Amino acid sequence: MRRLGCLTFLLLAACQTTGTSTFTPTQIGATGAYTQPATGMVYPTYVGDFARVSLVRYQPDESAVGVGYNRTRPVGEEIAATVFVHPSPRLMGALGSRSANAQARRTLCESEFRANMAEILRHYPGAEMIEAGEFRLSQANAEYQGLRAVFNYSSGRNNFFGSFDASLRSELYIFCYMDGRWTVKHRITHRARHDAASEIAAFLRDLTLTIGPQEALATGGGPLR
């Protein structure tokens, strides 16, 4: 039997971006690799040592989905990862220049990133953000501009692979304007005492972003804390 671990509460920070729709999130029935119809993003059943444990649609047309992956071995070093893909914030009309568009995309992406950080801090009393900044992801011949934040907090009443009140470290990654209009988020959480840097890097590298090229974002934004 698969252990869902902290999948449910990992999705909480992602859910707030789906708007005011009254659609009830539902499970997607898929046994093999699942391709999100709206985006072309492919979610395999395994990404290295991570097994897919959940597929959730947040919109009827599956334009917003959350997919959970767990690494359950060795015991005590479990890792829960959630990938969430949904529409990026819309740019309101053409801004007249490539650099202006890139700056507008950067501003909107930062705004969404800050909203997600605030949601994590709100949901976990006592949570501490220990790092936030730019991040670049390399996959095969592609490179993506992103933002990353790292948090420490207690799982509290949430069950993290059989443990309550576990001291956790959680990393948030966001990549906006994939194929010009999609946002990809990763939440990856593990026990704070476990150095999971290599496992996280492998997961980010091996879950190929099959959506399409990323539209450019301006670099060198202001402080993200």
PEUR-V686086 format. One record per backbone hydrogen bond with DSSP energy under -0.5 kcal/mol. CO is the residue of the C=O (numbers start at 0). NH is the residue of the N-H. Records with the same first field share a line. If there is no record, write none. Layout:
CO = NH ; NH
//
This chain:
1 = 3
3 = 6
5 = 9
6 = 10
7 = 11
10 = 13 ; 14
11 = 15
13 = 16
14 = 17
15 = 18
17 = 20
22 = 24
25 = 56
26 = 28
27 = 29
33 = 35 ; 42
35 = 38 ; 39
40 = 35
41 = 43
42 = 33
44 = 51
46 = 49
48 = 50
49 = 46
50 = 69
53 = 67
54 = 27
55 = 65
56 = 25
58 = 61
63 = 57 ; 58
64 = 84
65 = 55
66 = 82
67 = 52 ; 53
68 = 80
69 = 50 ; 71
70 = 78
73 = 76
77 = 190
78 = 70
79 = 188
80 = 68
81 = 186
82 = 66
83 = 184
84 = 64
85 = 182
90 = 92
96 = 100
97 = 101
98 = 102
99 = 103
100 = 104
101 = 105 ; 217
102 = 106
103 = 107
104 = 108
105 = 109
106 = 110
107 = 111
108 = 112
109 = 113
110 = 114
111 = 115
112 = 116
113 = 117
114 = 118
115 = 119
116 = 120
117 = 121
118 = 122
119 = 123
122 = 124
123 = 126
127 = 129 ; 151
130 = 149
132 = 147
134 = 145
136 = 143
138 = 141
141 = 138
143 = 136
145 = 134
146 = 173
147 = 132
148 = 171
149 = 129 ; 130
150 = 169
151 = 127
152 = 167
154 = 157
155 = 164
157 = 159
158 = 160
159 = 162
162 = 159
165 = 154 ; 167
166 = 191
167 = 152
168 = 189
169 = 150
170 = 187
171 = 148
172 = 185
173 = 146
174 = 183
176 = 179 ; 214
177 = 180 ; 181
180 = 87
181 = 177
182 = 85
183 = 174
184 = 83
185 = 172
186 = 81
187 = 170
188 = 79
189 = 168
190 = 193
192 = 194
193 = 195
195 = 199
196 = 200
197 = 201
198 = 202
199 = 203
200 = 204
201 = 205
202 = 206
205 = 207
207 = 209
212 = 178
//
